[in-house]
Amino acid sequence: MADGGMVGHALMLHEDEGGGGLALAVALAQYLLCENRHDGDSCGQCSACSRVSRLIHPDLHFAFPVSASSRSSSDKKPTSENYMEQWRELYAANPYFTEQQLYDALGMESKSGNISVAEAKRIIERLTLTALEGYYKIMVIWLPERMNSEAANKLLKILEEPYEGTLFILVTQAPEKVISTISSRCRHLRVPPMPRAELAAELEHRFSLAHEDALSVAASSSGSFGKACMRISGNADTEEYREILKSLIDASLSKDLYGAVLCGERAAALPGREKQKAFCTYACSFVRNMLMIRNGLSSIADADSDEAEYISKTAFSVRQDFFDKAIAAMDRAYMLIDRNVSAKTVFCDLADRFYLYI
């Protein structure tokens, strides 16, 4: 696309969590701004490449969801500009970071960020300036699904009639949640998950893992290199999510309603709505794996060895209609948490439903 002059003015990259969409956006920016690109890649050695790789090129800008925190000084309406130092440090350490890892790095552990009107004003201000070097001015917007309607309306004109040389690269994990007026003005490209064998080989090479361990991590990461890195580094909250869910399933199978409700309280006590939503996402994947294994499709389940052992013992103990009902209940819980409904109410209801459905 770049070589043929067909990049356009607005791309939307759809990645899975930790799937490399942001790294791809930066790589495209580096290719477009490189002074000596050749053979389908940037040179990696010129001044432009060096600055893009450190996210300090004057014609490369970023916007991402933020909220007020102890690290944004006294600004009541912070923008990405207030957090660029932490953003660069996080990207340098791991370009495949997750939304929760961003919030942790920005000191927003118990909050969810958003892309506000103040951010939209900042974006317009940056793009009205002439490119300082070369032709392109590139704005990377990470997680545009976090943009509110007021911000989207403010950006519509510059998206419809961008200044010459302007390129928007939006990286989303939920394209269906991006405001339609923004989404419709972008060219959509899917960043696919890595094949399991390819991901395992990369993990073996990069982290010196044994082949079987690499395959186990790759199987449980759904093709996401970012998730795989979290599991290997021990920073993932998966173990806690797994323990809560297994306890909920065991209590429901034992017809222990009080025990099931206690599991709901543990889920509600997870710090911050992003981790509560992450629990719902993990639980959906876990129940899907139960369905796959129950139907003899373990080859396409993304359960690691520990999960697979537990699932093999319990998948045949639940009702046949449990899977559809449970996944629908968890999708509903995710939606309610995202809309700021009381976590205690949501997860108490979810525990009750598990008890009834199982």
Secondary structure by P-SEA (a helix, b strand, c coil): cccccccccbbbbbbcccccaaaaaaaaaaaaacccccccccccccaaaaaaaacccccbbbbccccccccccccccccccccaaaaaaaaaacccccaaaaaaaaccccccccccaaaaaaaaaaaaccccccccbbbbbcccccccaaaaaaaccccccccccbbbbbbbcccccccaaaaaaccccccccccaaaaaaaaaaaccccaaaaaaaaaaacccaaaaaaaaacccaaaaaaaaaaaaaaaaaaccaaaaaaaaaaaaacccaaaaaaaaaaaaaaaaaaaaaaacccccccccaaaaaaaaacccccccaaaaaaaaaaaaaaaaaaacccaaaaaaaaaaaaaaac
